Amino acid sequence: MLTVVSDTHSADSHRLTGRTLDAVREAELVVHLGDFMREPVLDAFESESSRLLGVYGNNDDAEIRSRLPEARNLTFAGLTFAATHTRRGGPTALSMFGRERDADVVLFGHSHRPTLDATGAVTLLNPGSHAQPRGHRAAHAELEPMTDGGVSGRLVTVESDVFETFTIPPSEE
């Protein structure tokens, strides 16, 4: 399983609770989309996950920025994911970012709003914030590989409520 989280906004702990904590511990890969804020938070995430890939966000300190890139690509279940915290210009800029990086899916944070947009050439996925939802549901994303490629996914609250399910088919190459 791939677990995607974002926008922790903490000075000293990962602030993981409930299903989100379990999902981070169970995942073969965790992607954090920035705004840890302080380096001890990044360290805490690394201690809870078997493998963590992250990017820095606009609120991250210099120590995090020295350890993580602003953007990165990764592969999971035969799909290419481009990860970033945000891009000025909204969905259009995020789609362009994904196309420039030859990605099937763009993972992004910043808005704290769990969102899936599969209407364009590149699927856009924001897991929301597990720790500081700012009026939205406290959430994360869980992605499972499908046998024929691609992923089945869900947006899940900290309390384990699945409020959106989706599939992202394998890329057509």
C-alpha positions in Angstrom: 0.0 0.0 0.0 1.0 3.6 -0.7 -0.1 6.1 1.9 -0.1 9.8 1.0 -0.2 12.5 3.7 0.4 16.3 3.7 0.3 19.5 5.7 1.2 18.3 9.2 2.1 21.8 10.4 3.9 20.8 13.6 7.0 21.9 15.5 7.8 18.6 17.2 5.7 15.5 16.4 4.1 13.7 13.5 0.6 14.3 14.9 -0.5 11.0 13.4 -3.5 9.4 15.0 -6.2 6.8 14.3 -6.4 5.2 10.9 -3.8 7.6 9.5 -1.2 6.4 12.0 -2.1 2.8 11.1 -1.9 3.5 7.4 1.6 5.1 7.7 2.8 2.1 9.7 1.3 -0.5 7.3 2.4 1.1 4.0 5.3 -0.1 2.0 5.7 3.5 0.9 4.6 6.8 2.5 4.7 10.0 0.5 4.5 13.3 2.5 3.7 16.3 0.4 5.2 19.0 2.5 4.6 21.4 5.3 6.1 19.2 8.0 7.3 22.6 9.3 10.3 21.6 11.6 12.9 18.9 11.2 11.9 16.8 14.2 8.6 16.2 12.4 10.3 14.7 9.4 12.4 12.5 11.8 9.2 11.4 13.5 7.6 10.4 10.2 10.8 8.5 9.2 10.6 6.5 12.5 7.0 5.5 11.8 7.3 4.4 8.2 9.2 1.7 6.5 10.0 4.0 3.6 9.3 7.7 3.4 9.6 9.9 0.3 8.8 13.6 0.8 8.9 17.0 -0.7 9.2 20.3 1.1 6.4 22.8 1.4 6.2 26.5 1.7 6.2 26.4 5.5 9.2 24.0 5.9 12.4 25.1 7.6 15.8 25.2 6.1 16.8 21.8 7.6 13.9 20.1 5.8 14.6 21.9 2.6 18.2 20.7 2.8 17.0 17.1 3.1 14.0 17.0 0.7 13.5 18.2 -2.9 10.8 20.7 -3.9 9.4 18.0 -6.3 10.1 14.4 -7.2 8.9 11.5 -9.3 8.2 8.0 -8.0 6.7 4.9 -9.4 4.2 2.6 -7.8 2.1 -0.1 -9.3 3.3 0.7 -12.8 2.2 4.4 -12.6 4.5 7.4 -12.5 3.6 9.9 -9.8 4.9 13.5 -9.6 4.9 14.9 -6.1 4.9 18.5 -5.1 3.5 20.7 -2.4 1.9 23.2 -4.7 2.1 25.1 -8.0 0.9 28.6 -8.6 -1.9 28.5 -11.1 -4.1 25.8 -9.6 -5.2 22.7 -11.5 -3.9 23.9 -14.8 -0.4 24.5 -13.4 -0.5 21.1 -11.6 -1.5 19.3 -14.9 1.3 21.0 -16.8 3.7 20.0 -14.0 2.6 16.4 -14.3 2.9 16.4 -18.1 6.4 18.0 -17.9 7.4 15.2 -15.6 5.7 12.5 -17.8 3.5 11.5 -14.9 0.2 9.7 -14.7 -0.7 11.2 -11.4 0.2 14.5 -9.6 0.2 14.3 -5.8 0.0 17.7 -4.2 -0.9 19.3 -0.9 -1.2 22.9 0.4 -4.9 23.4 0.3 -5.7 21.0 3.2 -8.7 19.9 1.1 -8.9 16.2 0.1 -9.4 16.2 -3.6 -9.4 13.8 -6.6 -9.7 15.3 -10.1 -9.5 12.6 -12.8 -11.0 14.8 -15.6 -7.8 15.8 -17.3 -4.9 14.0 -19.0 -3.2 13.8 -15.6 -5.0 12.7 -12.4 -4.6 15.2 -9.6 -4.7 13.9 -6.0 -4.6 15.9 -2.8 -4.8 13.8 0.4 -5.8 16.8 2.5 -4.3 17.3 6.0 -4.4 14.6 8.7 -3.5 17.1 11.4 -4.8 20.6 10.4 -7.8 20.2 8.1 -8.8 23.9 8.2 -12.6 23.3 7.8 -12.2 20.1 5.7 -12.1 16.5 6.8 -8.9 15.4 8.5 -7.7 12.8 5.9 -5.1 10.9 4.0 -5.0 8.8 0.8 -4.4 5.0 0.5 -3.5 3.4 -2.8 -3.4 -0.3 -3.5 -1.9 -1.9 -6.6 -4.4 -3.7 -8.9 -3.5 -7.0 -10.4 -3.5 -5.7 -14.0 -1.7 -2.5 -13.1 -2.8 0.8 -11.8 -4.3 1.4 -8.4 -7.5 1.4 -6.5 -7.6 4.3 -4.0 -9.5 5.8 -1.2 -9.7 9.0 0.7 -9.9 8.1 4.4 -10.6 10.2 7.5 -8.5 9.8 10.7 -11.6 8.0 12.1 -11.4 5.4 9.3 -14.4 6.7 7.3 -13.8 6.1 3.6 -15.5 9.1 1.8 -14.2 8.6 -1.7 -13.0 5.6 -3.7 -11.5 5.7 -7.1 -9.3 3.7 -9.6 -6.4 5.0 -11.6 -5.9 2.6 -14.5 -2.4 1.7 -15.8 -0.8 4.1 -18.2 -1.3 3.4 -21.9 2.2 3.1 -23.4 
